[in-house]
Amino acid sequence: MPGKRVRTEEFIISGDQLVAKVKEILHGGNIRRITIKDAGGETLIEVPLTLGVVGAILLPVWAAIGAIAALVVKLKIVVEKIEEDAGEDQPGT
């Protein structure tokens, strides 16, 4: 994908912070995928996101995230973001 790259970020949080952190991440934009893992690194839920996925489609996902938050004490959120490469393909800038 010329001009774009995927960057991964990881956040370690407690279960009671999960929903608020996911909302914060989604408001940041350009999210490709969110993966929530337990303290041992086991994947609990993986949510692929596209630009058009919002609103009612995410309601079952929010319910699952809320249930995970209630059951797990320590979590890791792995976020894949799509970033534009700044100026690499633009000669003279």
PyMOL Python script that loads the backbone (N, CA, C, O; Angstrom):
from pymol import cmd

cmd.read_pdbstr("""\
ATOM      1  N   MET A   1       0.840  -1.159   0.000  1.00  0.00           N
ATOM      2  CA  MET A   1       0.000   0.000   0.000  1.00  0.00           C
ATOM      3  C   MET A   1       0.896   1.238   0.000  1.00  0.00           C
ATOM      4  O   MET A   1       1.346   1.647   1.070  1.00  0.00           O
ATOM      5  N   PRO A   2       1.181   1.861  -1.171  1.00  0.00           N
ATOM      6  CA  PRO A   2       2.083   2.993  -1.216  1.00  0.00           C
ATOM      7  C   PRO A   2       1.511   4.184  -0.457  1.00  0.00           C
ATOM      8  O   PRO A   2       0.320   4.482  -0.533  1.00  0.00           O
ATOM      9  N   GLY A   3       2.408   4.864   0.287  1.00  0.00           N
ATOM     10  CA  GLY A   3       1.999   6.036   1.018  1.00  0.00           C
ATOM     11  C   GLY A   3       1.353   5.763   2.363  1.00  0.00           C
ATOM     12  O   GLY A   3       1.023   6.704   3.085  1.00  0.00           O
ATOM     13  N   LYS A   4       1.164   4.497   2.719  1.00  0.00           N
ATOM     14  CA  LYS A   4       0.540   4.150   3.990  1.00  0.00           C
ATOM     15  C   LYS A   4       1.342   3.063   4.671  1.00  0.00           C
ATOM     16  O   LYS A   4       1.977   2.236   4.017  1.00  0.00           O
ATOM     17  N   ARG A   5       1.307   3.074   5.997  1.00  0.00           N
ATOM     18  CA  ARG A   5       1.955   2.012   6.757  1.00  0.00           C
ATOM     19  C   ARG A   5       1.112   1.703   7.983  1.00  0.00           C
ATOM     20  O   ARG A   5       0.303   2.525   8.413  1.00  0.00           O
ATOM     21  N   VAL A   6       1.305   0.520   8.539  1.00  0.00           N
ATOM     22  CA  VAL A   6       0.556   0.095   9.713  1.00  0.00           C
ATOM     23  C   VAL A   6       1.492   0.146  10.913  1.00  0.00           C
ATOM     24  O   VAL A   6       2.589  -0.411  10.893  1.00  0.00           O
ATOM     25  N   ARG A   7       1.034   0.824  11.953  1.00  0.00           N
ATOM     26  CA  ARG A   7       1.803   0.937  13.188  1.00  0.00           C
ATOM     27  C   ARG A   7       1.020   0.244  14.299  1.00  0.00           C
ATOM     28  O   ARG A   7      -0.206   0.337  14.346  1.00  0.00           O
ATOM     29  N   THR A   8       1.718  -0.444  15.185  1.00  0.00           N
ATOM     30  CA  THR A   8       1.082  -1.141  16.292  1.00  0.00           C
ATOM     31  C   THR A   8       1.428  -0.451  17.604  1.00  0.00           C
ATOM     32  O   THR A   8       2.586  -0.115  17.855  1.00  0.00           O
ATOM     33  N   GLU A   9       0.406  -0.242  18.445  1.00  0.00           N
ATOM     34  CA  GLU A   9       0.589   0.300  19.784  1.00  0.00           C
ATOM     35  C   GLU A   9      -0.004  -0.681  20.782  1.00  0.00           C
ATOM     36  O   GLU A   9      -0.987  -1.357  20.480  1.00  0.00           O
ATOM     37  N   GLU A  10       0.585  -0.761  21.967  1.00  0.00           N
ATOM     38  CA  GLU A  10       0.065  -1.637  23.017  1.00  0.00           C
ATOM     39  C   GLU A  10      -0.166  -0.825  24.280  1.00  0.00           C
ATOM     40  O   GLU A  10       0.638   0.037  24.633  1.00  0.00           O
ATOM     41  N   PHE A  11      -1.270  -1.107  24.956  1.00  0.00           N
ATOM     42  CA  PHE A  11      -1.604  -0.458  26.216  1.00  0.00           C
ATOM     43  C   PHE A  11      -1.916  -1.537  27.234  1.00  0.00           C
ATOM     44  O   PHE A  11      -2.654  -2.473  26.925  1.00  0.00           O
ATOM     45  N   ILE A  12      -1.375  -1.434  28.435  1.00  0.00           N
ATOM     46  CA  ILE A  12      -1.706  -2.359  29.515  1.00  0.00           C
ATOM     47  C   ILE A  12      -2.565  -1.589  30.508  1.00  0.00           C
ATOM     48  O   ILE A  12      -2.151  -0.561  31.045  1.00  0.00           O
ATOM     49  N   ILE A  13      -3.773  -2.105  30.744  1.00  0.00           N
ATOM     50  CA  ILE A  13      -4.736  -1.411  31.592  1.00  0.00           C
ATOM     51  C   ILE A  13      -5.444  -2.402  32.496  1.00  0.00           C
ATOM     52  O   ILE A  13      -5.322  -3.614  32.323  1.00  0.00           O
ATOM     53  N   SER A  14      -6.190  -1.874  33.466  1.00  0.00           N
ATOM     54  CA  SER A  14      -7.028  -2.738  34.302  1.00  0.00           C
ATOM     55  C   SER A  14      -8.391  -2.883  33.645  1.00  0.00           C
ATOM     56  O   SER A  14      -8.759  -2.078  32.790  1.00  0.00           O
ATOM     57  N   GLY A  15      -9.134  -3.896  34.036  1.00  0.00           N
ATOM     58  CA  GLY A  15     -10.426  -4.194  33.430  1.00  0.00           C
ATOM     59  C   GLY A  15     -11.413  -3.050  33.521  1.00  0.00           C
ATOM     60  O   GLY A  15     -12.192  -2.832  32.593  1.00  0.00           O
ATOM     61  N   ASP A  16     -11.395  -2.304  34.635  1.00  0.00           N
ATOM     62  CA  ASP A  16     -12.360  -1.215  34.788  1.00  0.00           C
ATOM     63  C   ASP A  16     -12.066  -0.017  33.891  1.00  0.00           C
ATOM     64  O   ASP A  16     -12.914   0.866  33.761  1.00  0.00           O
ATOM     65  N   GLN A  17     -10.902   0.038  33.276  1.00  0.00           N
ATOM     66  CA  GLN A  17     -10.544   1.123  32.365  1.00  0.00           C
ATOM     67  C   GLN A  17     -10.771   0.749  30.899  1.00  0.00           C
ATOM     68  O   GLN A  17     -10.583   1.583  30.014  1.00  0.00           O
ATOM     69  N   LEU A  18     -11.168  -0.483  30.639  1.00  0.00           N
ATOM     70  CA  LEU A  18     -11.208  -1.008  29.272  1.00  0.00           C
ATOM     71  C   LEU A  18     -12.137  -0.229  28.343  1.00  0.00           C
ATOM     72  O   LEU A  18     -11.702   0.222  27.284  1.00  0.00           O
ATOM     73  N   VAL A  19     -13.381  -0.065  28.711  1.00  0.00           N
ATOM     74  CA  VAL A  19     -14.348   0.576  27.819  1.00  0.00           C
ATOM     75  C   VAL A  19     -13.932   2.018  27.517  1.00  0.00           C
ATOM     76  O   VAL A  19     -13.996   2.456  26.368  1.00  0.00           O
ATOM     77  N   ALA A  20     -13.510   2.747  28.534  1.00  0.00           N
ATOM     78  CA  ALA A  20     -13.095   4.136  28.330  1.00  0.00           C
ATOM     79  C   ALA A  20     -11.882   4.219  27.407  1.00  0.00           C
ATOM     80  O   ALA A  20     -11.815   5.109  26.559  1.00  0.00           O
ATOM     81  N   LYS A  21     -10.931   3.312  27.558  1.00  0.00           N
ATOM     82  CA  LYS A  21      -9.731   3.331  26.723  1.00  0.00           C
ATOM     83  C   LYS A  21     -10.063   2.981  25.275  1.00  0.00           C
ATOM     84  O   LYS A  21      -9.520   3.596  24.357  1.00  0.00           O
ATOM     85  N   VAL A  22     -10.943   2.006  25.055  1.00  0.00           N
ATOM     86  CA  VAL A  22     -11.338   1.636  23.688  1.00  0.00           C
ATOM     87  C   VAL A  22     -12.046   2.811  23.024  1.00  0.00           C
ATOM     88  O   VAL A  22     -11.791   3.094  21.854  1.00  0.00           O
ATOM     89  N   LYS A  23     -12.927   3.499  23.740  1.00  0.00           N
ATOM     90  CA  LYS A  23     -13.601   4.678  23.185  1.00  0.00           C
ATOM     91  C   LYS A  23     -12.584   5.747  22.809  1.00  0.00           C
ATOM     92  O   LYS A  23     -12.681   6.360  21.746  1.00  0.00           O
ATOM     93  N   GLU A  24     -11.607   5.970  23.687  1.00  0.00           N
ATOM     94  CA  GLU A  24     -10.554   6.957  23.411  1.00  0.00           C
ATOM     95  C   GLU A  24      -9.765   6.583  22.159  1.00  0.00           C
ATOM     96  O   GLU A  24      -9.466   7.446  21.333  1.00  0.00           O
ATOM     97  N   ILE A  25      -9.432   5.325  22.019  1.00  0.00           N
ATOM     98  CA  ILE A  25      -8.681   4.848  20.854  1.00  0.00           C
ATOM     99  C   ILE A  25      -9.491   5.043  19.574  1.00  0.00           C
ATOM    100  O   ILE A  25      -8.960   5.509  18.566  1.00  0.00           O
ATOM    101  N   LEU A  26     -10.768   4.690  19.613  1.00  0.00           N
ATOM    102  CA  LEU A  26     -11.615   4.825  18.426  1.00  0.00           C
ATOM    103  C   LEU A  26     -11.769   6.278  18.003  1.00  0.00           C
ATOM    104  O   LEU A  26     -11.826   6.568  16.808  1.00  0.00           O
ATOM    105  N   HIS A  27     -11.838   7.194  18.960  1.00  0.00           N
ATOM    106  CA  HIS A  27     -11.950   8.617  18.621  1.00  0.00           C
ATOM    107  C   HIS A  27     -10.674   9.145  17.995  1.00  0.00           C
ATOM    108  O   HIS A  27     -10.695  10.179  17.328  1.00  0.00           O
ATOM    109  N   GLY A  28      -9.552   8.445  18.202  1.00  0.00           N
ATOM    110  CA  GLY A  28      -8.287   8.858  17.599  1.00  0.00           C
ATOM    111  C   GLY A  28      -8.261   8.678  16.089  1.00  0.00           C
ATOM    112  O   GLY A  28      -7.494   9.355  15.403  1.00  0.00           O
ATOM    113  N   GLY A  29      -9.082   7.780  15.559  1.00  0.00           N
ATOM    114  CA  GLY A  29      -9.196   7.583  14.115  1.00  0.00           C
ATOM    115  C   GLY A  29      -8.119   6.698  13.521  1.00  0.00           C
ATOM    116  O   GLY A  29      -7.144   6.349  14.187  1.00  0.00           O
ATOM    117  N   ASN A  30      -8.309   6.339  12.253  1.00  0.00           N
ATOM    118  CA  ASN A  30      -7.375   5.531  11.472  1.00  0.00           C
ATOM    119  C   ASN A  30      -7.055   4.183  12.108  1.00  0.00           C
ATOM    120  O   ASN A  30      -5.936   3.690  11.967  1.00  0.00           O
ATOM    121  N   ILE A  31      -8.005   3.583  12.800  1.00  0.00           N
ATOM    122  CA  ILE A  31      -7.787   2.302  13.462  1.00  0.00           C
ATOM    123  C   ILE A  31      -8.152   1.177  12.502  1.00  0.00           C
ATOM    124  O   ILE A  31      -9.230   1.175  11.908  1.00  0.00           O
ATOM    125  N   ARG A  32      -7.245   0.230  12.361  1.00  0.00           N
ATOM    126  CA  ARG A  32      -7.468  -0.914  11.481  1.00  0.00           C
ATOM    127  C   ARG A  32      -8.004  -2.116  12.253  1.00  0.00           C
ATOM    128  O   ARG A  32      -8.888  -2.826  11.773  1.00  0.00           O
ATOM    129  N   ARG A  33      -7.466  -2.340  13.451  1.00  0.00           N
ATOM    130  CA  ARG A  33      -7.854  -3.508  14.242  1.00  0.00           C
ATOM    131  C   ARG A  33      -7.534  -3.242  15.714  1.00  0.00           C
ATOM    132  O   ARG A  33      -6.534  -2.604  16.041  1.00  0.00           O
ATOM    133  N   ILE A  34      -8.406  -3.746  16.594  1.00  0.00           N
ATOM    134  CA  ILE A  34      -8.160  -3.715  18.035  1.00  0.00           C
ATOM    135  C   ILE A  34      -8.207  -5.151  18.529  1.00  0.00           C
ATOM    136  O   ILE A  34      -9.152  -5.887  18.246  1.00  0.00           O
ATOM    137  N   THR A  35      -7.177  -5.542  19.269  1.00  0.00           N
ATOM    138  CA  THR A  35      -7.119  -6.870  19.861  1.00  0.00           C
ATOM    139  C   THR A  35      -6.997  -6.704  21.368  1.00  0.00           C
ATOM    140  O   THR A  35      -6.161  -5.936  21.845  1.00  0.00           O
ATOM    141  N   ILE A  36      -7.824  -7.419  22.116  1.00  0.00           N
ATOM    142  CA  ILE A  36      -7.755  -7.374  23.575  1.00  0.00           C
ATOM    143  C   ILE A  36      -7.258  -8.722  24.057  1.00  0.00           C
ATOM    144  O   ILE A  36      -7.812  -9.769  23.720  1.00  0.00           O
ATOM    145  N   LYS A  37      -6.185  -8.673  24.865  1.00  0.00           N
ATOM    146  CA  LYS A  37      -5.555  -9.895  25.371  1.00  0.00           C
ATOM    147  C   LYS A  37      -5.544  -9.882  26.885  1.00  0.00           C
ATOM    148  O   LYS A  37      -5.583  -8.818  27.504  1.00  0.00           O
ATOM    149  N   ASP A  38      -5.491 -11.076  27.491  1.00  0.00           N
ATOM    150  CA  ASP A  38      -5.373 -11.150  28.940  1.00  0.00           C
ATOM    151  C   ASP A  38      -3.906 -10.996  29.341  1.00  0.00           C
ATOM    152  O   ASP A  38      -3.038 -10.835  28.482  1.00  0.00           O
ATOM    153  N   ALA A  39      -3.632 -11.044  30.635  1.00  0.00           N
ATOM    154  CA  ALA A  39      -2.272 -10.829  31.142  1.00  0.00           C
ATOM    155  C   ALA A  39      -1.285 -11.871  30.615  1.00  0.00           C
ATOM    156  O   ALA A  39      -0.091 -11.591  30.514  1.00  0.00           O
ATOM    157  N   GLY A  40      -1.764 -13.056  30.282  1.00  0.00           N
ATOM    158  CA  GLY A  40      -0.908 -14.115  29.757  1.00  0.00           C
ATOM    159  C   GLY A  40      -0.669 -14.031  28.260  1.00  0.00           C
ATOM    160  O   GLY A  40       0.063 -14.855  27.710  1.00  0.00           O
ATOM    161  N   GLY A  41      -1.268 -13.055  27.586  1.00  0.00           N
ATOM    162  CA  GLY A  41      -1.079 -12.887  26.159  1.00  0.00           C
ATOM    163  C   GLY A  41      -2.097 -13.624  25.299  1.00  0.00           C
ATOM    164  O   GLY A  41      -1.988 -13.625  24.073  1.00  0.00           O
ATOM    165  N   GLU A  42      -3.086 -14.249  25.932  1.00  0.00           N
ATOM    166  CA  GLU A  42      -4.134 -14.975  25.215  1.00  0.00           C
ATOM    167  C   GLU A  42      -5.144 -13.979  24.643  1.00  0.00           C
ATOM    168  O   GLU A  42      -5.650 -13.124  25.369  1.00  0.00           O
ATOM    169  N   THR A  43      -5.438 -14.085  23.345  1.00  0.00           N
ATOM    170  CA  THR A  43      -6.386 -13.175  22.714  1.00  0.00           C
ATOM    171  C   THR A  43      -7.806 -13.477  23.180  1.00  0.00           C
ATOM    172  O   THR A  43      -8.279 -14.608  23.064  1.00  0.00           O
ATOM    173  N   LEU A  44      -8.485 -12.453  23.712  1.00  0.00           N
ATOM    174  CA  LEU A  44      -9.867 -12.590  24.168  1.00  0.00           C
ATOM    175  C   LEU A  44     -10.856 -12.158  23.091  1.00  0.00           C
ATOM    176  O   LEU A  44     -11.881 -12.810  22.893  1.00  0.00           O
ATOM    177  N   ILE A  45     -10.556 -11.066  22.396  1.00  0.00           N
ATOM    178  CA  ILE A  45     -11.405 -10.588  21.315  1.00  0.00           C
ATOM    179  C   ILE A  45     -10.545  -9.789  20.342  1.00  0.00           C
ATOM    180  O   ILE A  45      -9.646  -9.049  20.741  1.00  0.00           O
ATOM    181  N   GLU A  46     -10.842  -9.957  19.063  1.00  0.00           N
ATOM    182  CA  GLU A  46     -10.156  -9.217  18.005  1.00  0.00           C
ATOM    183  C   GLU A  46     -11.229  -8.571  17.142  1.00  0.00           C
ATOM    184  O   GLU A  46     -12.102  -9.251  16.602  1.00  0.00           O
ATOM    185  N   VAL A  47     -11.152  -7.240  17.019  1.00  0.00           N
ATOM    186  CA  VAL A  47     -12.180  -6.498  16.292  1.00  0.00           C
ATOM    187  C   VAL A  47     -11.539  -5.813  15.094  1.00  0.00           C
ATOM    188  O   VAL A  47     -10.834  -4.817  15.262  1.00  0.00           O
ATOM    189  N   PRO A  48     -11.771  -6.327  13.887  1.00  0.00           N
ATOM    190  CA  PRO A  48     -11.288  -5.611  12.700  1.00  0.00           C
ATOM    191  C   PRO A  48     -12.222  -4.436  12.426  1.00  0.00           C
ATOM    192  O   PRO A  48     -13.443  -4.587  12.454  1.00  0.00           O
ATOM    193  N   LEU A  49     -11.650  -3.283  12.164  1.00  0.00           N
ATOM    194  CA  LEU A  49     -12.448  -2.082  11.936  1.00  0.00           C
ATOM    195  C   LEU A  49     -12.173  -1.535  10.547  1.00  0.00           C
ATOM    196  O   LEU A  49     -11.039  -1.552  10.068  1.00  0.00           O
ATOM    197  N   THR A  50     -13.221  -1.055   9.916  1.00  0.00           N
ATOM    198  CA  THR A  50     -13.072  -0.369   8.646  1.00  0.00           C
ATOM    199  C   THR A  50     -13.646   1.024   8.811  1.00  0.00           C
ATOM    200  O   THR A  50     -14.312   1.303   9.808  1.00  0.00           O
ATOM    201  N   LEU A  51     -13.404   1.891   7.864  1.00  0.00           N
ATOM    202  CA  LEU A  51     -13.838   3.278   7.984  1.00  0.00           C
ATOM    203  C   LEU A  51     -15.346   3.422   8.131  1.00  0.00           C
ATOM    204  O   LEU A  51     -15.810   4.361   8.778  1.00  0.00           O
ATOM    205  N   GLY A  52     -16.116   2.520   7.551  1.00  0.00           N
ATOM    206  CA  GLY A  52     -17.560   2.648   7.591  1.00  0.00           C
ATOM    207  C   GLY A  52     -18.246   1.956   8.755  1.00  0.00           C
ATOM    208  O   GLY A  52     -19.468   2.044   8.876  1.00  0.00           O
ATOM    209  N   VAL A  53     -17.500   1.267   9.619  1.00  0.00           N
ATOM    210  CA  VAL A  53     -18.109   0.502  10.703  1.00  0.00           C
ATOM    211  C   VAL A  53     -18.274   1.403  11.925  1.00  0.00           C
ATOM    212  O   VAL A  53     -17.304   1.729  12.609  1.00  0.00           O
ATOM    213  N   VAL A  54     -19.512   1.794  12.183  1.00  0.00           N
ATOM    214  CA  VAL A  54     -19.820   2.620  13.351  1.00  0.00           C
ATOM    215  C   VAL A  54     -21.224   2.313  13.829  1.00  0.00           C
ATOM    216  O   VAL A  54     -21.951   1.547  13.196  1.00  0.00           O
ATOM    217  N   GLY A  55     -21.599   2.905  14.935  1.00  0.00           N
ATOM    218  CA  GLY A  55     -22.980   2.859  15.406  1.00  0.00           C
ATOM    219  C   GLY A  55     -23.475   1.492  15.800  1.00  0.00           C
ATOM    220  O   GLY A  55     -22.824   0.778  16.562  1.00  0.00           O
ATOM    221  N   ALA A  56     -24.642   1.124  15.273  1.00  0.00           N
ATOM    222  CA  ALA A  56     -25.352  -0.083  15.685  1.00  0.00           C
ATOM    223  C   ALA A  56     -24.566  -1.354  15.411  1.00  0.00           C
ATOM    224  O   ALA A  56     -24.737  -2.352  16.111  1.00  0.00           O
ATOM    225  N   ILE A  57     -23.712  -1.328  14.405  1.00  0.00           N
ATOM    226  CA  ILE A  57     -22.921  -2.520  14.091  1.00  0.00           C
ATOM    227  C   ILE A  57     -21.990  -2.873  15.243  1.00  0.00           C
ATOM    228  O   ILE A  57     -21.697  -4.049  15.459  1.00  0.00           O
ATOM    229  N   LEU A  58     -21.520  -1.871  15.988  1.00  0.00           N
ATOM    230  CA  LEU A  58     -20.585  -2.114  17.079  1.00  0.00           C
ATOM    231  C   LEU A  58     -21.263  -2.469  18.403  1.00  0.00           C
ATOM    232  O   LEU A  58     -20.567  -2.790  19.366  1.00  0.00           O
ATOM    233  N   LEU A  59     -22.589  -2.422  18.484  1.00  0.00           N
ATOM    234  CA  LEU A  59     -23.266  -2.707  19.750  1.00  0.00           C
ATOM    235  C   LEU A  59     -22.920  -4.083  20.335  1.00  0.00           C
ATOM    236  O   LEU A  59     -22.632  -4.165  21.529  1.00  0.00           O
ATOM    237  N   PRO A  60     -22.934  -5.165  19.549  1.00  0.00           N
ATOM    238  CA  PRO A  60     -22.536  -6.458  20.128  1.00  0.00           C
ATOM    239  C   PRO A  60     -21.076  -6.465  20.593  1.00  0.00           C
ATOM    240  O   PRO A  60     -20.731  -7.129  21.570  1.00  0.00           O
ATOM    241  N   VAL A  61     -20.240  -5.731  19.895  1.00  0.00           N
ATOM    242  CA  VAL A  61     -18.828  -5.645  20.281  1.00  0.00           C
ATOM    243  C   VAL A  61     -18.700  -4.922  21.620  1.00  0.00           C
ATOM    244  O   VAL A  61     -17.924  -5.343  22.478  1.00  0.00           O
ATOM    245  N   TRP A  62     -19.462  -3.826  21.808  1.00  0.00           N
ATOM    246  CA  TRP A  62     -19.431  -3.104  23.089  1.00  0.00           C
ATOM    247  C   TRP A  62     -19.890  -4.002  24.230  1.00  0.00           C
ATOM    248  O   TRP A  62     -19.327  -3.951  25.323  1.00  0.00           O
ATOM    249  N   ALA A  63     -20.900  -4.817  23.987  1.00  0.00           N
ATOM    250  CA  ALA A  63     -21.385  -5.737  25.020  1.00  0.00           C
ATOM    251  C   ALA A  63     -20.304  -6.742  25.400  1.00  0.00           C
ATOM    252  O   ALA A  63     -20.111  -7.033  26.580  1.00  0.00           O
ATOM    253  N   ALA A  64     -19.601  -7.270  24.403  1.00  0.00           N
ATOM    254  CA  ALA A  64     -18.517  -8.226  24.670  1.00  0.00           C
ATOM    255  C   ALA A  64     -17.375  -7.562  25.423  1.00  0.00           C
ATOM    256  O   ALA A  64     -16.816  -8.152  26.347  1.00  0.00           O
ATOM    257  N   ILE A  65     -17.027  -6.347  25.038  1.00  0.00           N
ATOM    258  CA  ILE A  65     -15.943  -5.625  25.717  1.00  0.00           C
ATOM    259  C   ILE A  65     -16.324  -5.346  27.170  1.00  0.00           C
ATOM    260  O   ILE A  65     -15.486  -5.458  28.065  1.00  0.00           O
ATOM    261  N   GLY A  66     -17.586  -4.984  27.405  1.00  0.00           N
ATOM    262  CA  GLY A  66     -18.053  -4.757  28.772  1.00  0.00           C
ATOM    263  C   GLY A  66     -17.985  -6.025  29.620  1.00  0.00           C
ATOM    264  O   GLY A  66     -17.612  -5.972  30.792  1.00  0.00           O
ATOM    265  N   ALA A  67     -18.342  -7.160  29.029  1.00  0.00           N
ATOM    266  CA  ALA A  67     -18.279  -8.436  29.753  1.00  0.00           C
ATOM    267  C   ALA A  67     -16.847  -8.811  30.078  1.00  0.00           C
ATOM    268  O   ALA A  67     -16.563  -9.289  31.177  1.00  0.00           O
ATOM    269  N   ILE A  68     -15.950  -8.601  29.140  1.00  0.00           N
ATOM    270  CA  ILE A  68     -14.530  -8.891  29.381  1.00  0.00           C
ATOM    271  C   ILE A  68     -14.001  -8.008  30.501  1.00  0.00           C
ATOM    272  O   ILE A  68     -13.276  -8.475  31.379  1.00  0.00           O
ATOM    273  N   ALA A  69     -14.366  -6.730  30.470  1.00  0.00           N
ATOM    274  CA  ALA A  69     -13.910  -5.789  31.502  1.00  0.00           C
ATOM    275  C   ALA A  69     -14.357  -6.224  32.889  1.00  0.00           C
ATOM    276  O   ALA A  69     -13.627  -6.034  33.862  1.00  0.00           O
ATOM    277  N   ALA A  70     -15.543  -6.804  32.992  1.00  0.00           N
ATOM    278  CA  ALA A  70     -16.063  -7.237  34.279  1.00  0.00           C
ATOM    279  C   ALA A  70     -15.360  -8.487  34.802  1.00  0.00           C
ATOM    280  O   ALA A  70     -15.348  -8.728  36.009  1.00  0.00           O
ATOM    281  N   LEU A  71     -14.780  -9.277  33.914  1.00  0.00           N
ATOM    282  CA  LEU A  71     -14.213 -10.563  34.313  1.00  0.00           C
ATOM    283  C   LEU A  71     -12.696 -10.581  34.471  1.00  0.00           C
ATOM    284  O   LEU A  71     -12.166 -11.399  35.223  1.00  0.00           O
ATOM    285  N   VAL A  72     -11.999  -9.704  33.784  1.00  0.00           N
ATOM    286  CA  VAL A  72     -10.544  -9.770  33.746  1.00  0.00           C
ATOM    287  C   VAL A  72      -9.959  -8.569  34.475  1.00  0.00           C
ATOM    288  O   VAL A  72     -10.425  -7.442  34.308  1.00  0.00           O
ATOM    289  N   VAL A  73      -8.928  -8.821  35.290  1.00  0.00           N
ATOM    290  CA  VAL A  73      -8.334  -7.757  36.098  1.00  0.00           C
ATOM    291  C   VAL A  73      -7.331  -6.936  35.302  1.00  0.00           C
ATOM    292  O   VAL A  73      -7.354  -5.707  35.369  1.00  0.00           O
ATOM    293  N   LYS A  74      -6.453  -7.590  34.550  1.00  0.00           N
ATOM    294  CA  LYS A  74      -5.399  -6.887  33.816  1.00  0.00           C
ATOM    295  C   LYS A  74      -5.467  -7.284  32.349  1.00  0.00           C
ATOM    296  O   LYS A  74      -5.560  -8.468  32.023  1.00  0.00           O
ATOM    297  N   LEU A  75      -5.419  -6.289  31.461  1.00  0.00           N
ATOM    298  CA  LEU A  75      -5.577  -6.527  30.035  1.00  0.00           C
ATOM    299  C   LEU A  75      -4.510  -5.809  29.234  1.00  0.00           C
ATOM    300  O   LEU A  75      -3.897  -4.847  29.697  1.00  0.00           O
ATOM    301  N   LYS A  76      -4.304  -6.300  28.019  1.00  0.00           N
ATOM    302  CA  LYS A  76      -3.447  -5.615  27.055  1.00  0.00           C
ATOM    303  C   LYS A  76      -4.283  -5.337  25.820  1.00  0.00           C
ATOM    304  O   LYS A  76      -4.926  -6.237  25.280  1.00  0.00           O
ATOM    305  N   ILE A  77      -4.271  -4.075  25.369  1.00  0.00           N
ATOM    306  CA  ILE A  77      -4.953  -3.703  24.139  1.00  0.00           C
ATOM    307  C   ILE A  77      -3.887  -3.480  23.080  1.00  0.00           C
ATOM    308  O   ILE A  77      -2.960  -2.695  23.281  1.00  0.00           O
ATOM    309  N   VAL A  78      -4.017  -4.167  21.953  1.00  0.00           N
ATOM    310  CA  VAL A  78      -3.100  -3.994  20.826  1.00  0.00           C
ATOM    311  C   VAL A  78      -3.885  -3.294  19.723  1.00  0.00           C
ATOM    312  O   VAL A  78      -4.927  -3.780  19.285  1.00  0.00           O
ATOM    313  N   VAL A  79      -3.375  -2.147  19.280  1.00  0.00           N
ATOM    314  CA  VAL A  79      -4.067  -1.328  18.294  1.00  0.00           C
ATOM    315  C   VAL A  79      -3.220  -1.241  17.033  1.00  0.00           C
ATOM    316  O   VAL A  79      -2.043  -0.888  17.097  1.00  0.00           O
ATOM    317  N   GLU A  80      -3.813  -1.559  15.890  1.00  0.00           N
ATOM    318  CA  GLU A  80      -3.153  -1.371  14.598  1.00  0.00           C
ATOM    319  C   GLU A  80      -3.718  -0.112  13.968  1.00  0.00           C
ATOM    320  O   GLU A  80      -4.924  -0.016  13.738  1.00  0.00           O
ATOM    321  N   LYS A  81      -2.847   0.858  13.687  1.00  0.00           N
ATOM    322  CA  LYS A  81      -3.258   2.123  13.077  1.00  0.00           C
ATOM    323  C   LYS A  81      -2.679   2.236  11.682  1.00  0.00           C
ATOM    324  O   LYS A  81      -1.576   1.760  11.413  1.00  0.00           O
ATOM    325  N   ILE A  82      -3.431   2.867  10.802  1.00  0.00           N
ATOM    326  CA  ILE A  82      -2.942   3.158   9.459  1.00  0.00           C
ATOM    327  C   ILE A  82      -2.463   4.591   9.450  1.00  0.00           C
ATOM    328  O   ILE A  82      -3.206   5.503   9.814  1.00  0.00           O
ATOM    329  N   GLU A  83      -1.221   4.795   9.035  1.00  0.00           N
ATOM    330  CA  GLU A  83      -0.648   6.132   8.988  1.00  0.00           C
ATOM    331  C   GLU A  83      -0.211   6.465   7.578  1.00  0.00           C
ATOM    332  O   GLU A  83       0.268   5.605   6.839  1.00  0.00           O
ATOM    333  N   GLU A  84      -0.380   7.717   7.220  1.00  0.00           N
ATOM    334  CA  GLU A  84       0.111   8.214   5.944  1.00  0.00           C
ATOM    335  C   GLU A  84       1.608   8.478   6.091  1.00  0.00           C
ATOM    336  O   GLU A  84       2.041   9.044   7.094  1.00  0.00           O
ATOM    337  N   ASP A  85       2.407   8.066   5.090  1.00  0.00           N
ATOM    338  CA  ASP A  85       3.818   8.414   5.081  1.00  0.00           C
ATOM    339  C   ASP A  85       3.924   9.867   4.640  1.00  0.00           C
ATOM    340  O   ASP A  85       3.441  10.232   3.568  1.00  0.00           O
ATOM    341  N   ALA A  86       4.544  10.680   5.452  1.00  0.00           N
ATOM    342  CA  ALA A  86       4.583  12.122   5.192  1.00  0.00           C
ATOM    343  C   ALA A  86       5.689  12.471   4.214  1.00  0.00           C
ATOM    344  O   ALA A  86       6.869  12.447   4.565  1.00  0.00           O
ATOM    345  N   GLY A  87       5.306  12.797   2.985  1.00  0.00           N
ATOM    346  CA  GLY A  87       6.231  13.364   2.007  1.00  0.00           C
ATOM    347  C   GLY A  87       7.227  12.456   1.357  1.00  0.00           C
ATOM    348  O   GLY A  87       8.046  12.957   0.585  1.00  0.00           O
ATOM    349  N   GLU A  88       7.238  11.160   1.595  1.00  0.00           N
ATOM    350  CA  GLU A  88       8.243  10.289   0.998  1.00  0.00           C
ATOM    351  C   GLU A  88       8.087  10.169  -0.503  1.00  0.00           C
ATOM    352  O   GLU A  88       9.085  10.059  -1.215  1.00  0.00           O
ATOM    353  N   ASP A  89       6.854  10.186  -1.007  1.00  0.00           N
ATOM    354  CA  ASP A  89       6.617  10.019  -2.432  1.00  0.00           C
ATOM    355  C   ASP A  89       6.403  11.358  -3.156  1.00  0.00           C
ATOM    356  O   ASP A  89       5.973  11.382  -4.309  1.00  0.00           O
ATOM    357  N   GLN A  90       6.703  12.457  -2.479  1.00  0.00           N
ATOM    358  CA  GLN A  90       6.472  13.772  -3.055  1.00  0.00           C
ATOM    359  C   GLN A  90       7.802  14.473  -3.285  1.00  0.00           C
ATOM    360  O   GLN A  90       8.382  15.013  -2.343  1.00  0.00           O
ATOM    361  N   PRO A  91       8.293  14.475  -4.510  1.00  0.00           N
ATOM    362  CA  PRO A  91       9.570  15.119  -4.778  1.00  0.00           C
ATOM    363  C   PRO A  91       9.480  16.629  -4.588  1.00  0.00           C
ATOM    364  O   PRO A  91       8.453  17.239  -4.886  1.00  0.00           O
ATOM    365  N   GLY A  92      10.562  17.230  -4.091  1.00  0.00           N
ATOM    366  CA  GLY A  92      10.635  18.664  -3.954  1.00  0.00           C
ATOM    367  C   GLY A  92      10.007  19.213  -2.690  1.00  0.00           C
ATOM    368  O   GLY A  92       9.891  20.430  -2.552  1.00  0.00           O
ATOM    369  N   THR A  93       9.591  18.346  -1.747  1.00  0.00           N
ATOM    370  CA  THR A  93       9.037  18.853  -0.496  1.00  0.00           C
ATOM    371  C   THR A  93       9.919  18.567   0.661  1.00  0.00           C
ATOM    372  O   THR A  93       9.593  18.931   1.790  1.00  0.00           O
TER     373      THR A  93
END
""", "prot")
cmd.dss("prot")
cmd.show_as("cartoon", "prot")
cmd.util.cbc("prot")
cmd.orient("prot")
